Amino acid sequence: MTKLTREARRGPRFRHDSVLEILDDSDRVMAVVARLVDLSSVGVSFSTTHVFAKGARIRARLRLLSAGVLTVTGRVVRIKEKTNSTLYAVEFESVRGARP
């Protein structure tokens, strides 16, 4: 019999393999390549070679089949360095649909 463990996260994560567009203060896409790893109702994680500090404010745009284009704002809460990139976890401050 397999022992079930309760997940301590506030929102379940859903794996997602697509591009995350990191935005600058003018809502223009920065020249930063970021791969969306997973998302939940409270945050997102992504992988990139670009360097962000813990606590850095991130604005980004992502596309979901079920919700369309979303613009999210949040803060980097966790950083995990990998061999060829860094994994960042961002806790959402706001999530909104893209302007038409």
C-alpha positions, 0 to 999 in steps of 0.5 A: 500500500502506498502512503499518501502524503498531504502537500503543504502548498497553498495551491496545487502545481500544474506542469506547463512547458511554454514560454514566459515573456518577462516584461519591462516597466513599459510592458515591453518584452525583455530580451530574456528567454524564460521557460515556464515550468509550472504554475498554481493559483498563487505563483509560477516557476520558470527557468532562465539564464537571466539573473534575478535577485531574491525579492525582485519584482517580476512582470510577465505574460503567459498564455494558457488555453483555459484562460487566454493571455494573462499578465502577472506580477509577483516577487521572486521567493525561491532560487535554485541554481541548475547546471545550465540555468536557474529555476525561480519561484515567483509568488503572485501579487496580481494576475489579470487578463491581457488588454484587448 
